[in-house]
Amino acid sequence: MASVIIIAHNEAGCAIRRNLIALSERTPPRLLEEGIVVDDSSSAPAESAVLEAGGIGGIQLQVRWLRSETRLGVAGARQHAAVEARCSVLVFLDAHCVVQRGWLPPMLQLLAASPRAVALPAIETID
């Protein structure tokens, strides 16, 4: 299982919402423990922005919202989330990316075969 961590700083609520919905719909539930959204001191809380964009009600993914009152930067926000995560496998995604079907199993298979490995998802360009 994995914890998926999304860092957001003044990110559009609709982008975070789309990301969380895709995670919920395109990831086998048995492989995904939780989603963590770290709001890195945005002007308006990310959770509020997502609610204004339509919310994420009805998704199967458990989402935890962490908010930093001071700017941590990407590395600091990732570290903060890593300490809070429930799983030993951590996946970091940008807030404005959307996963595709079948994205997580190959990464987890690689890590199962070589636990000290680092796996990176492919990021496709949309023209």
All heavy atoms as an XYZ file, in Angstrom:
942
protein
N       0.830     -1.184      0.000
C       0.000      0.000      0.000
C       0.869      1.240      0.000
O       2.032      1.185      0.382
C      -0.906      0.016      1.221
C      -1.982     -1.054      1.205
S      -3.153     -0.848      2.544
C      -4.312      0.232      1.767
N       0.259      2.354     -0.426
C       1.011      3.596     -0.540
C       0.211      4.765      0.010
O      -1.011      4.762      0.015
C       1.359      3.857     -2.005
N       0.947      5.763      0.460
C       0.384      7.068      0.789
C       0.764      7.992     -0.361
O       1.938      8.073     -0.730
C       0.978      7.628      2.082
O       0.589      6.862      3.193
N      -0.229      8.663     -0.930
C       0.033      9.616     -2.010
C      -0.007     11.012     -1.415
O      -0.983     11.394     -0.764
C      -0.988      9.482     -3.156
C      -0.774     10.564     -4.194
C      -0.868      8.113     -3.800
N       1.059     11.764     -1.649
C       1.217     13.088     -1.065
C       1.193     14.131     -2.176
O       1.940     14.031     -3.153
C       2.540     13.171     -0.277
C       2.496     12.168      0.887
C       2.800     14.591      0.210
C       3.829     11.930      1.551
N       0.334     15.119     -1.998
C       0.185     16.205     -2.972
C       0.495     17.509     -2.249
O      -0.091     17.803     -1.204
C      -1.254     16.237     -3.526
C      -1.569     14.921     -4.233
C      -1.463     17.430     -4.437
C      -3.033     14.724     -4.550
N       1.419     18.272     -2.793
C       1.784     19.561     -2.217
C       1.081     20.653     -3.015
O       1.119     20.651     -4.248
C       3.312     19.794     -2.270
C       4.077     18.608     -1.666
C       3.684     21.109     -1.599
C       3.756     18.286     -0.244
N       0.452     21.582     -2.312
C      -0.265     22.663     -2.985
C       0.098     24.006     -2.359
O       0.110     24.142     -1.140
C      -1.765     22.437     -2.884
N       0.404     24.951     -3.208
C       0.599     26.335     -2.770
C      -0.128     27.221     -3.773
O       0.294     27.325     -4.934
C       2.076     26.709     -2.688
C       2.276     28.159     -2.380
N       2.022     28.688     -1.122
C       2.647     29.204     -3.160
C       2.258     29.984     -1.164
N       2.638     30.319     -2.384
N      -1.239     27.795     -3.349
C      -2.075     28.633     -4.215
C      -2.469     27.913     -5.503
O      -2.533     28.509     -6.571
C      -1.392     29.968     -4.527
C      -1.313     30.856     -3.304
O      -2.122     30.747     -2.389
N      -0.331     31.728     -3.261
N      -2.714     26.614     -5.390
C      -3.135     25.790     -6.532
C      -4.649     25.916     -6.687
O      -5.377     26.042     -5.701
C      -2.759     24.334     -6.264
C      -2.783     23.448     -7.455
C      -1.617     23.670     -8.406
O      -0.485     23.809     -7.951
O      -1.867     23.681     -9.621
N      -5.114     25.885     -7.914
C      -6.554     25.966     -8.174
C      -7.266     24.775     -7.537
O      -6.822     23.636     -7.668
C      -6.815     25.992     -9.674
N      -8.364     25.046     -6.863
C      -9.131     23.989     -6.211
C      -9.586     22.929     -7.189
O      -9.598     21.738     -6.870
N      -9.942     23.349     -8.429
C     -10.407     22.371     -9.415
C      -9.287     21.419     -9.823
O      -9.536     20.250    -10.110
C     -11.002     23.067    -10.634
S      -9.859     24.149    -11.513
N      -8.036     21.869     -9.813
C      -6.908     20.999    -10.163
C      -6.683     19.948     -9.079
O      -6.493     18.761     -9.376
C      -5.642     21.825    -10.370
N      -6.718     20.367     -7.834
C      -6.545     19.422     -6.722
C      -7.700     18.433     -6.710
O      -7.506     17.227     -6.555
C      -6.452     20.161     -5.374
C      -5.263     21.121     -5.371
C      -6.342     19.168     -4.218
C      -5.262     22.084     -4.203
N      -8.903     18.944     -6.911
C     -10.103     18.098     -6.935
C     -10.001     17.038     -8.028
O     -10.234     15.859     -7.802
C     -11.337     18.969     -7.163
C     -12.633     18.210     -7.256
C     -13.799     19.195     -7.477
N     -15.042     18.502     -7.457
C     -15.651     18.030     -8.546
N     -15.122     18.203     -9.735
N     -16.799     17.397     -8.432
N      -9.605     17.462     -9.235
C      -9.458     16.537    -10.367
C      -8.414     15.465    -10.054
O      -8.606     14.289    -10.344
C      -9.082     17.329    -11.623
C      -9.020     16.531    -12.892
C      -8.783     17.392    -14.128
N      -7.727     18.382    -13.965
C      -7.909     19.703    -13.979
N      -9.119     20.206    -14.120
N      -6.892     20.528    -13.836
N      -7.334     15.860     -9.429
C      -6.272     14.927     -9.056
C      -6.792     13.888     -8.059
O      -6.580     12.686     -8.234
C      -5.103     15.709     -8.460
C      -3.849     14.896     -8.303
O      -3.890     13.680     -8.164
N      -2.720     15.568     -8.310
N      -7.502     14.331     -7.022
C      -8.014     13.410     -6.004
C      -9.071     12.468     -6.571
O      -9.094     11.282     -6.234
C      -8.577     14.197     -4.821
C      -7.548     14.962     -3.990
C      -8.242     15.868     -2.980
C      -6.577     14.021     -3.315
N      -9.923     12.974     -7.440
C     -10.936     12.115     -8.061
C     -10.261     11.062     -8.930
O     -10.618      9.881     -8.888
C     -11.955     12.952     -8.854
C     -12.830     13.743     -7.882
C     -12.811     12.066     -9.759
C     -13.717     14.783     -8.540
N      -9.263     11.462     -9.723
C      -8.543     10.504    -10.568
C      -7.837      9.453     -9.713
O      -7.853      8.263    -10.036
C      -7.542     11.228    -11.465
N      -7.210      9.877     -8.624
C      -6.558      8.921     -7.718
C      -7.566      7.892     -7.221
O      -7.285      6.695     -7.198
C      -5.952      9.637     -6.516
C      -4.572     10.218     -6.686
C      -4.226     11.084     -5.485
C      -3.543      9.141     -6.886
N      -8.727      8.358     -6.811
C      -9.748      7.472     -6.276
C     -10.287      6.508     -7.330
O     -10.490      5.330     -7.067
C     -10.894      8.301     -5.696
O     -11.903      7.470     -5.197
N     -10.506      7.012     -8.535
C     -11.111      6.199     -9.591
C     -10.123      5.297    -10.324
O     -10.512      4.279    -10.877
C     -11.798      7.108    -10.615
C     -13.007      7.827    -10.060
C     -13.633      8.784    -11.058
O     -13.027      9.062    -12.121
O     -14.741      9.275    -10.765
N      -8.849      5.670    -10.340
C      -7.874      4.974    -11.185
C      -6.817      4.192    -10.415
O      -5.849      3.713    -11.006
C      -7.200      5.987    -12.109
C      -8.198      6.660    -13.022
C      -7.576      7.733    -13.840
N      -8.580      8.346    -14.707
C      -8.366      9.405    -15.440
N      -7.174      9.998    -15.424
N      -9.321      9.895    -16.190
N      -6.998      4.079     -9.115
C      -6.050      3.345     -8.290
C      -6.802      2.246     -7.550
O      -7.806      2.534     -6.904
C      -5.373      4.280     -7.266
O      -4.839      5.415     -7.951
C      -4.258      3.559     -6.539
N      -6.334      0.993     -7.642
C      -7.003     -0.072     -6.891
C      -7.012      0.262     -5.396
O      -5.950      0.547     -4.824
C      -6.143     -1.309     -7.174
C      -5.423     -1.001     -8.444
C      -5.201      0.489     -8.436
N      -8.187      0.243     -4.757
C      -8.279      0.613     -3.337
C      -7.352     -0.191     -2.433
O      -6.852      0.333     -1.437
C      -9.744      0.347     -2.980
C     -10.467      0.345     -4.272
C      -9.493     -0.104     -5.314
N      -7.074     -1.439     -2.778
C      -6.217     -2.272     -1.934
C      -4.763     -1.785     -1.937
O      -3.972     -2.189     -1.089
C      -6.286     -3.723     -2.377
C      -5.610     -4.013     -3.696
C      -5.831     -5.438     -4.183
N      -4.980     -5.827     -5.274
C      -4.951     -5.279     -6.476
N      -5.749     -4.270     -6.762
N      -4.137     -5.717     -7.412
N      -4.405     -0.905     -2.881
C      -3.032     -0.407     -2.980
C      -2.846      0.990     -2.401
O      -1.725      1.454     -2.261
C      -2.582     -0.391     -4.447
C      -2.591     -1.726     -5.181
C      -2.123     -1.538     -6.614
C      -1.737     -2.746     -4.451
N      -3.948      1.652     -2.102
C      -3.869      3.055     -1.697
C      -4.409      3.240     -0.285
O      -5.599      3.095     -0.031
C      -4.676      3.904     -2.687
C      -4.516      5.406     -2.610
C      -3.052      5.813     -2.745
C      -5.330      6.054     -3.729
N      -3.518      3.536      0.638
C      -3.902      3.735      2.040
C      -4.584      5.080      2.245
O      -5.586      5.177      2.937
C      -2.661      3.645      2.929
C      -2.872      4.028      4.374
C      -3.659      3.012      5.167
O      -3.721      1.836      4.750
O      -4.233      3.376      6.195
N      -3.993      6.137      1.644
C      -4.496      7.482      1.905
C      -3.942      8.469      0.886
O      -2.951      8.212      0.221
C      -4.068      7.947      3.299
C      -2.553      8.065      3.428
C      -2.077      8.428      4.816
O      -2.883      8.954      5.617
O      -0.891      8.194      5.104
N      -4.619      9.590      0.821
C      -4.117     10.745      0.101
C      -3.871     11.835      1.126
O      -4.667     12.016      2.049
N      -2.759     12.508      0.997
C      -2.442     13.614      1.900
C      -2.225     14.855      1.044
O      -1.407     14.839      0.127
C      -1.166     13.334      2.726
C      -1.336     12.082      3.586
C      -0.813     14.547      3.587
C      -0.065     11.660      4.309
N      -2.983     15.902      1.336
C      -2.783     17.183      0.657
C      -2.146     18.123      1.669
O      -2.718     18.374      2.733
C      -4.104     17.774      0.132
C      -3.858     19.124     -0.530
C      -4.771     16.817     -0.849
N      -0.963     18.617      1.326
C      -0.284     19.582      2.183
C      -0.461     20.959      1.564
O       0.002     21.213      0.456
C       1.227     19.282      2.325
C       1.885     20.317      3.225
C       1.447     17.888      2.875
N      -1.168     21.805      2.269
C      -1.353     23.188      1.849
C      -0.174     23.974      2.414
O      -0.087     24.197      3.613
C      -2.682     23.703      2.395
C      -2.947     25.145      2.020
O      -2.013     25.846      1.582
O      -4.095     25.571      2.171
N       0.724     24.365      1.528
C       1.950     25.042      1.944
C       1.706     26.545      2.048
O       2.186     27.321      1.242
C       3.089     24.720      0.975
C       4.432     25.197      1.475
O       4.549     25.513      2.682
O       5.370     25.264      0.663
N       0.910     26.928      3.043
C       0.647     28.328      3.365
C       0.052     29.108      2.191
O       0.491     30.207      1.877
C       1.937     28.996      3.864
O       1.658     30.263      4.406
N      -0.976     28.529      1.565
C      -1.667     29.220      0.472
C      -2.435     30.421      1.018
O      -2.756     30.487      2.204
C      -2.665     28.277     -0.213
O      -1.989     27.191     -0.800
N      -2.765     31.361      0.134
C      -3.548     32.544      0.525
C      -4.891     32.123      1.116
O      -5.343     32.677      2.110
C      -3.821     33.436     -0.679
O      -2.660     33.663     -1.404
N      -5.546     31.171      0.446
C      -6.802     30.594      0.943
C      -6.546     29.105      1.137
O      -5.867     28.481      0.323
C      -7.920     30.813     -0.065
N      -7.055     28.505      2.198
C      -6.815     27.082      2.429
C      -7.215     26.214      1.237
O      -8.271     26.413      0.629
C      -7.684     26.773      3.653
C      -7.833     28.081      4.354
C      -7.862     29.105      3.261
N      -6.362     25.263      0.882
C      -6.610     24.383     -0.265
C      -7.911     23.612     -0.100
O      -8.658     23.431     -1.067
C      -5.439     23.424     -0.458
N      -8.192     23.170      1.107
C      -9.421     22.414      1.336
C     -10.646     23.257      0.996
O     -11.591     22.783      0.369
C      -9.488     21.930      2.782
C     -10.652     21.002      3.055
C     -10.598     20.396      4.449
O      -9.803     20.850      5.299
O     -11.369     19.456      4.683
N     -10.629     24.530      1.358
C     -11.736     25.433      1.022
C     -11.845     25.626     -0.482
O     -12.940     25.653     -1.042
C     -11.528     26.793      1.685
O     -11.530     26.666      3.081
N     -10.693     25.755     -1.158
C     -10.701     25.930     -2.614
C     -11.289     24.714     -3.313
O     -12.039     24.834     -4.283
C      -9.277     26.198     -3.113
N     -10.983     23.521     -2.813
C     -11.527     22.287     -3.382
C     -13.034     22.221     -3.146
O     -13.801     21.859     -4.037
C     -10.813     21.044     -2.818
C     -11.532     19.764     -3.216
C      -9.363     21.013     -3.287
N     -13.473     22.606     -1.958
C     -14.902     22.613     -1.662
C     -15.648     23.589     -2.579
O     -16.724     23.276     -3.092
C     -15.148     22.962     -0.197
C     -14.728     21.904      0.813
C     -14.860     22.420      2.238
C     -15.530     20.625      0.621
N     -15.062     24.744     -2.816
C     -15.671     25.726     -3.716
C     -15.722     25.213     -5.148
O     -16.608     25.586     -5.917
C     -14.898     27.042     -3.666
C     -15.087     27.795     -2.377
C     -14.219     29.034     -2.292
O     -13.672     29.479     -3.317
O     -14.083     29.563     -1.171
N     -14.771     24.350     -5.516
C     -14.721     23.801     -6.878
C     -15.649     22.602     -7.053
O     -15.676     21.984     -8.103
C     -13.286     23.408     -7.233
N     -16.384     22.227     -6.020
C     -17.318     21.111     -6.133
C     -17.097     20.018     -5.118
O     -17.861     19.065     -5.048
N     -16.035     20.120     -4.328
C     -15.778     19.124     -3.298
C     -15.349     17.778     -3.864
O     -15.188     17.613     -5.067
N     -15.160     16.818     -2.982
C     -14.746     15.477     -3.394
C     -15.631     14.421     -2.759
O     -15.235     13.274     -2.601
C     -13.260     15.206     -3.062
C     -12.973     15.470     -1.579
C     -12.347     16.014     -3.962
C     -11.615     15.023     -1.116
N     -16.842     14.824     -2.391
C     -17.770     13.893     -1.770
C     -18.008     12.672     -2.637
O     -18.047     12.760     -3.859
N     -18.125     11.532     -1.999
C     -18.437     10.301     -2.721
C     -17.226      9.523     -3.206
O     -17.370      8.403     -3.660
N     -16.020     10.079     -3.119
C     -14.859      9.314     -3.554
C     -14.479      8.320     -2.467
O     -14.790      8.520     -1.294
C     -13.649     10.198     -3.936
C     -13.044     10.878     -2.717
C     -14.025     11.202     -5.008
C     -11.701     11.504     -2.990
N     -13.811      7.258     -2.862
C     -13.449      6.183     -1.938
C     -12.122      6.434     -1.222
O     -11.781      5.711     -0.299
C     -13.371      4.855     -2.693
C     -14.671      4.480     -3.351
C     -15.801      4.348     -2.354
O     -15.653      3.699     -1.322
N     -16.926      4.967     -2.628
N     -11.402      7.434     -1.645
C     -10.078      7.719     -1.098
C     -10.180      8.499      0.214
O     -10.904      9.485      0.292
C      -9.280      8.535     -2.121
C      -7.926      9.086     -1.716
C      -6.961      7.943     -1.438
C      -7.387      9.984     -2.814
N      -9.459      8.037      1.229
C      -9.375      8.798      2.473
C      -8.367      9.920      2.258
O      -7.219      9.673      1.877
C      -8.915      7.912      3.620
C      -8.771      8.676      4.924
C      -8.160      7.851      6.038
O      -8.018      6.648      5.933
N      -7.771      8.522      7.093
N      -8.786     11.161      2.470
C      -7.920     12.322      2.254
C      -7.689     13.021      3.584
O      -8.623     13.303      4.326
C      -8.544     13.317      1.251
C      -7.635     14.531      1.065
C      -8.821     12.643     -0.081
N      -6.412     13.274      3.859
C      -6.049     14.065      5.037
C      -5.492     15.390      4.554
O      -4.715     15.448      3.613
C      -5.012     13.337      5.896
C      -5.615     12.136      6.582
C      -4.779     11.644      7.739
N      -3.491     11.144      7.286
C      -2.365     11.264      7.986
N      -2.349     11.879      9.151
N      -1.238     10.750      7.537
N      -5.917     16.459      5.207
C      -5.492     17.809      4.845
C      -4.547     18.326      5.919
O      -4.903     18.377      7.090
C      -6.699     18.733      4.739
C      -7.686     18.283      3.715
C      -8.702     17.379      3.897
C      -7.737     18.667      2.347
N      -9.378     17.200      2.718
C      -8.820     17.977      1.750
C      -6.980     19.535      1.560
C      -9.157     18.129      0.412
C      -7.321     19.690      0.232
C      -8.394     18.991     -0.333
N      -3.349     18.697      5.504
C      -2.382     19.304      6.416
C      -2.134     20.727      5.918
O      -1.987     20.943      4.713
C      -1.065     18.527      6.416
C      -1.137     17.030      6.712
C       0.249     16.402      6.587
C      -1.709     16.781      8.097
N      -2.095     21.670      6.819
C      -1.854     23.058      6.416
C      -0.716     23.638      7.236
O      -0.714     23.558      8.464
C      -3.106     23.899      6.596
C      -2.902     25.363      6.227
C      -4.209     26.121      6.153
N      -4.019     27.549      6.106
C      -3.661     28.250      5.040
N      -3.456     27.628      3.898
N      -3.511     29.552      5.086
N       0.231     24.227      6.524
C       1.337     24.905      7.178
C       1.020     26.402      7.204
O       0.657     26.977      6.177
C       2.631     24.661      6.405
O       3.657     25.456      6.951
N       1.158     27.004      8.352
C       0.906     28.447      8.467
C       2.078     29.260      7.926
O       1.917     30.419      7.580
C       0.621     28.815      9.928
C      -0.661     28.194     10.460
C      -1.898     28.575      9.653
O      -2.009     29.732      9.199
O      -2.764     27.694      9.478
N       3.258     28.653      7.873
C       4.424     29.325      7.291
C       4.861     28.543      6.061
O       4.689     27.323      5.987
C       5.592     29.402      8.292
O       5.950     28.076      8.674
C       5.212     30.202      9.513
N       5.431     29.228      5.108
C       5.850     28.613      3.842
C       7.017     27.674      4.107
O       8.052     28.066      4.637
C       6.249     29.718      2.855
C       6.552     29.221      1.491
C       5.270     29.199      0.646
N       5.596     29.218     -0.762
C       5.796     28.125     -1.483
N       5.690     26.935     -0.937
N       6.090     28.212     -2.750
N       6.843     26.396      3.723
C       7.881     25.381      3.907
C       8.687     25.147      2.640
O       9.805     24.653      2.702
C       7.242     24.054      4.345
C       6.450     24.062      5.644
C       5.738     22.731      5.844
C       7.364     24.366      6.809
N       8.099     25.452      1.496
C       8.710     25.095      0.218
C       8.382     23.645     -0.087
O       7.915     22.896      0.775
N       8.625     23.237     -1.330
C       8.248     21.885     -1.754
C       8.941     20.824     -0.917
O       8.296     19.895     -0.409
C       8.548     21.679     -3.262
C       8.287     20.244     -3.660
C       7.706     22.621     -4.098
N      10.255     20.937     -0.734
C      10.992     19.914      0.017
C      10.524     19.857      1.475
O      10.311     18.771      2.029
C      12.490     20.178     -0.048
N      10.334     21.000      2.104
C       9.885     21.028      3.489
C       8.473     20.482      3.653
O       8.180     19.763      4.612
N       7.589     20.803      2.702
C       6.216     20.301      2.748
C       6.191     18.785      2.540
O       5.418     18.074      3.188
C       5.366     21.003      1.693
N       7.039     18.285      1.650
C       7.124     16.833      1.451
C       7.616     16.141      2.720
O       7.108     15.094      3.106
C       8.041     16.510      0.269
C       7.418     16.822     -1.066
C       8.367     16.526     -2.186
N       7.712     16.767     -3.466
C       8.322     16.746     -4.628
N       9.636     16.498     -4.683
N       7.664     16.976     -5.733
N       8.608     16.719      3.349
C       9.142     16.147      4.585
C       8.072     16.131      5.673
O       7.904     15.142      6.385
C      10.370     16.933      5.053
C      10.963     16.451      6.351
C      11.533     15.050      6.268
O      12.008     14.628      5.227
N      11.478     14.321      7.368
N       7.335     17.219      5.789
C       6.251     17.302      6.780
C       5.229     16.191      6.544
O       4.810     15.511      7.479
C       5.597     18.683      6.687
C       4.414     18.871      7.577
N       4.493     18.813      8.953
C       3.117     19.108      7.280
C       3.289     19.009      9.459
N       2.434     19.186      8.474
N       4.835     15.993      5.300
C       3.855     14.949      4.969
C       4.431     13.556      5.201
O       3.723     12.661      5.656
C       3.393     15.096      3.526
N       5.706     13.362      4.878
C       6.334     12.046      5.058
C       6.290     11.614      6.520
O       6.058     10.443      6.819
C       7.775     12.080      4.550
N       6.476     12.555      7.428
C       6.417     12.248      8.861
C       4.994     11.853      9.262
O       4.798     10.972     10.101
C       6.904     13.463      9.683
C       6.615     13.289     11.160
C       8.386     13.700      9.451
N       4.002     12.464      8.640
C       2.596     12.211      8.969
C       2.004     10.987      8.267
O       0.964     10.481      8.676
C       1.752     13.439      8.596
C       2.086     14.674      9.384
C       1.647     14.577     10.829
O       0.613     13.933     11.107
O       2.343     15.136     11.693
N       2.648     10.516      7.198
C       2.098      9.429      6.384
C       2.011      8.130      7.171
O       2.842      7.844      8.031
C       2.945      9.228      5.136
N       1.009      7.325      6.824
C       0.783      6.048      7.512
C       1.521      4.882      6.852
O       1.640      3.823      7.449
C      -0.712      5.747      7.540
C      -1.483      6.739      8.365
C      -2.952      6.366      8.444
N      -3.647      7.375      9.209
C      -4.736      7.999      8.803
N      -5.281      7.698      7.643
N      -5.305      8.906      9.559
N       1.952      5.046      5.627
C       2.605      3.946      4.891
C       4.097      4.189      4.758
O       4.565      5.321      4.825
C       2.012      3.832      3.489
S       0.371      3.148      3.487
N       4.823      3.111      4.503
C       6.262      3.249      4.272
C       6.548      3.574      2.814
O       7.634      4.031      2.481
C       6.993      1.976      4.691
O       6.504      0.868      3.978
N       5.575      3.332      1.915
C       5.739      3.705      0.509
C       5.058      5.047      0.309
O       3.855      5.195      0.539
C       5.120      2.655     -0.444
C       5.178      3.132     -1.887
C       5.830      1.320     -0.291
N       5.839      6.038     -0.090
C       5.340      7.387     -0.295
C       5.426      7.738     -1.776
O       6.461      7.526     -2.402
C       6.161      8.393      0.510
C       6.328      8.097      2.000
C       7.223      9.148      2.646
C       4.985      8.028      2.686
N       4.344      8.278     -2.301
C       4.313      8.731     -3.688
C       4.012     10.219     -3.661
O       3.013     10.649     -3.087
C       3.226      7.997     -4.508
C       3.198      8.507     -5.934
C       3.451      6.495     -4.478
N       4.887     11.007     -4.270
C       4.706     12.454     -4.318
C       4.213     12.843     -5.700
O       4.842     12.486     -6.709
C       6.029     13.167     -4.015
C       6.541     12.881     -2.632
C       7.495     11.906     -2.427
C       6.057     13.584     -1.537
C       7.975     11.633     -1.154
C       6.531     13.310     -0.261
C       7.488     12.338     -0.065
N       3.099     13.575     -5.740
C       2.538     14.041     -7.010
C       2.360     15.551     -6.964
O       2.071     16.117     -5.911
C       1.166     13.399     -7.276
C       1.117     11.894     -7.461
C      -0.331     11.450     -7.641
C       1.948     11.468     -8.662
N       2.496     16.185     -8.119
C       2.157     17.596     -8.213
C       0.651     17.740     -8.129
O      -0.094     16.858     -8.571
C       2.658     18.186     -9.534
C       4.167     18.339     -9.577
O       4.782     18.419     -8.497
O       4.723     18.391    -10.682
N       0.193     18.860     -7.612
C      -1.238     19.072     -7.410
C      -2.004     19.127     -8.730
O      -3.178     18.787     -8.783
C      -1.467     20.364     -6.625
N      -1.367     19.534     -9.786
C      -2.067     19.722    -11.061
C      -1.888     18.545    -12.027
O      -2.261     18.645    -13.184
C      -1.594     21.017    -11.727
C      -0.102     21.113    -11.801
N       0.634     21.652    -10.776
C       0.767     20.721    -12.733
C       1.911     21.595    -11.103
N       2.025     21.028    -12.278
N      -1.340     17.435    -11.575
C      -1.202     16.238    -12.409
C      -2.390     15.317    -12.193
O      -3.031     15.351    -11.151
C       0.075     15.480    -12.070
S       1.554     16.339    -12.588
N      -2.668     14.475    -13.190
C      -3.755     13.508    -13.093
C      -3.194     12.142    -13.463
O      -2.585     11.986    -14.520
C      -4.921     13.882    -14.037
C      -6.000     12.823    -14.011
C      -5.493     15.238    -13.645
N      -3.392     11.162    -12.584
C      -2.879      9.813    -12.846
C      -3.769      9.094    -13.858
O      -4.949      9.415    -14.013
C      -2.791      8.987    -11.545
C      -1.829      9.634    -10.563
C      -4.150      8.784    -10.913
N      -3.186      8.111    -14.527
C      -3.912      7.289    -15.493
C      -4.180      5.916    -14.877
O      -3.564      5.536    -13.885
C      -3.094      7.134    -16.786
C      -2.827      8.451    -17.482
C      -4.109      9.186    -17.833
O      -5.035      8.613    -18.394
N      -4.169     10.462    -17.486
N      -5.061      5.153    -15.490
C      -5.346      3.797    -14.997
C      -4.058      2.960    -15.033
O      -3.267      3.063    -15.951
C      -6.406      3.134    -15.857
C      -7.747      3.796    -15.707
C      -8.891      2.921    -16.167
N     -10.135      3.662    -16.167
C     -10.819      4.000    -15.071
N     -10.378      3.657    -13.896
N     -11.937      4.686    -15.159
N      -3.876      2.165    -14.002
C      -2.733      1.258    -13.965
C      -1.418      1.915    -13.601
O      -0.360      1.319    -13.769
N      -1.447      3.097    -13.061
C      -0.211      3.834    -12.804
C       0.577      3.304    -11.606
O       1.801      3.325    -11.604
C      -0.519      5.319    -12.600
C      -1.165      5.607    -11.276
C      -2.488      5.440    -10.966
C      -0.525      6.060    -10.090
N      -2.712      5.768     -9.659
C      -1.530      6.161     -9.088
C       0.776      6.401     -9.765
C      -1.255      6.585     -7.800
C       1.045      6.820     -8.478
C       0.041      6.908     -7.516
N      -0.099      2.817    -10.567
C       0.594      2.457     -9.330
C       1.152      1.034     -9.276
O       2.261      0.837     -8.767
C      -0.321      2.719     -8.125
C       0.290      2.545     -6.742
C       1.525      3.423     -6.560
C      -0.746      2.851     -5.661
N       0.452      0.014     -9.774
C       0.976     -1.352     -9.632
C       2.402     -1.564    -10.143
O       3.208     -2.198     -9.437
C      -0.042     -2.208    -10.395
C      -1.325     -1.452    -10.231
C      -0.917      0.007    -10.317
N       2.800     -1.024    -11.305
C       4.187     -1.255    -11.746
C       5.216     -0.650    -10.783
O       6.279     -1.245    -10.567
C       4.270     -0.569    -13.112
C       2.861     -0.426    -13.570
C       2.035     -0.308    -12.328
N       4.899      0.504    -10.214
C       5.844      1.115     -9.272
C       5.959      0.270     -8.001
O       7.061      0.055     -7.491
C       5.408      2.539     -8.925
C       5.597      3.480    -10.086
S       5.283      5.225     -9.797
C       4.873      5.425     -8.128
N       4.834     -0.230     -7.505
C       4.873     -1.058     -6.301
C       5.571     -2.392     -6.555
O       6.263     -2.906     -5.671
C       3.461     -1.275     -5.760
C       2.767     -0.024     -5.212
C       1.361     -0.353     -4.742
C       3.574      0.634     -4.111
N       5.412     -2.942     -7.763
C       6.113     -4.189     -8.109
C       7.618     -3.968     -8.105
O       8.380     -4.802     -7.593
C       5.654     -4.697     -9.467
C       4.253     -5.263     -9.444
C       3.729     -5.574    -10.834
O       4.316     -5.207    -11.852
N       2.585     -6.255    -10.889
N       8.067     -2.854     -8.656
C       9.497     -2.527     -8.659
C      10.019     -2.408     -7.234
O      11.070     -2.951     -6.905
C       9.747     -1.227     -9.427
C      11.167     -0.680     -9.364
C      12.139     -1.615    -10.088
C      11.229      0.712     -9.949
N       9.263     -1.725     -6.395
C       9.695     -1.549     -5.007
C       9.675     -2.853     -4.221
O      10.506     -3.061     -3.338
C       8.839     -0.494     -4.321
C       9.002      0.926     -4.871
C       7.974      1.858     -4.260
C      10.411      1.435     -4.646
N       8.737     -3.736     -4.534
C       8.695     -5.043     -3.866
C       9.920     -5.871     -4.244
O      10.489     -6.570     -3.411
C       7.418     -5.786     -4.238
N      10.351     -5.762     -5.487
C      11.518     -6.512     -5.955
C      12.820     -5.904     -5.446
O      13.800     -6.611     -5.224
C      11.527     -6.569     -7.480
N      12.825     -4.599     -5.261
C      14.031     -3.902     -4.833
C      13.635     -2.779     -3.875
O      13.459     -1.625     -4.288
C      14.763     -3.340     -6.062
O      15.951     -2.715     -5.682
N      13.472     -3.088     -2.592
C      12.943     -2.116     -1.626
C      13.737     -0.824     -1.479
O      13.203      0.164     -1.021
C      12.942     -2.895     -0.309
C      12.947     -4.319     -0.695
C      13.686     -4.397     -1.999
N      14.988     -0.815     -1.886
C      15.794      0.406     -1.771
C      15.748      1.251     -3.040
O      16.412      2.281     -3.135
C      17.224      0.047     -1.409
C      17.302     -0.609     -0.024
C      18.711     -1.012      0.316
N      19.595      0.127      0.406
C      19.970      0.718      1.524
N      19.513      0.248      2.670
N      20.777      1.731      1.522
N      14.946      0.810     -4.002
C      14.839      1.527     -5.276
C      13.999      2.790     -5.128
O      13.252      2.967     -4.176
C      14.214      0.616     -6.331
N      14.145      3.657     -6.104
C      13.282      4.834     -6.228
C      12.575      4.687     -7.565
O      13.207      4.482     -8.597
C      14.113      6.142     -6.212
C      13.233      7.327     -6.496
C      14.823      6.296     -4.879
N      11.258      4.756     -7.536
C      10.465      4.602     -8.753
C       9.816      5.932     -9.091
O       9.331      6.636     -8.198
C       9.406      3.526     -8.563
N       9.811      6.270    -10.371
C       9.205      7.521    -10.814
C       8.130      7.231    -11.845
O       8.380      6.506    -12.812
C      10.261      8.426    -11.458
C      11.450      8.812    -10.581
C      12.503      9.528    -11.399
C      10.989      9.684     -9.440
N       6.940      7.822    -11.670
C       5.918      7.640    -12.705
C       6.284      8.431    -13.940
O       6.958      9.464    -13.851
C       4.642      8.183    -12.043
C       5.137      9.145    -11.024
C       6.473      8.634    -10.560
N       5.869      7.946    -15.099
C       6.100      8.682    -16.336
C       5.107      9.835    -16.398
O       3.938      9.687    -16.050
C       5.897      7.764    -17.542
N       5.576     10.982    -16.824
C       4.703     12.150    -16.974
C       4.588     12.426    -18.463
O       5.579     12.754    -19.129
C       5.272     13.365    -16.229
C       5.388     13.044    -14.739
C       4.406     14.603    -16.473
C       6.040     14.124    -13.921
N       3.380     12.262    -18.960
C       3.141     12.460    -20.384
C       2.806     13.912    -20.663
O       2.163     14.588    -19.874
C       1.991     11.572    -20.855
C       2.305     10.103    -20.688
C       1.167      9.227    -21.145
O       0.327      9.683    -21.946
O       1.112      8.074    -20.688
N       3.236     14.384    -21.815
C       2.936     15.737    -22.247
C       1.634     15.715    -23.026
O       1.411     14.855    -23.864
C       4.068     16.270    -23.152
O       5.287     16.210    -22.417
C       3.792     17.680    -23.591
N       0.783     16.683    -22.738
C      -0.459     16.819    -23.483
C      -0.303     18.004    -24.409
O      -0.016     19.115    -23.968
C      -1.663     17.027    -22.520
C      -1.779     15.827    -21.602
C      -2.927     17.269    -23.315
C      -2.825     15.995    -20.528
N      -0.481     17.759    -25.687
C      -0.321     18.838    -26.677
C      -1.639     19.604    -26.802
O      -2.671     19.049    -27.041
C       0.069     18.232    -28.017
C       0.423     19.308    -29.026
O       0.383     20.499    -28.673
O       0.759     18.939    -30.165
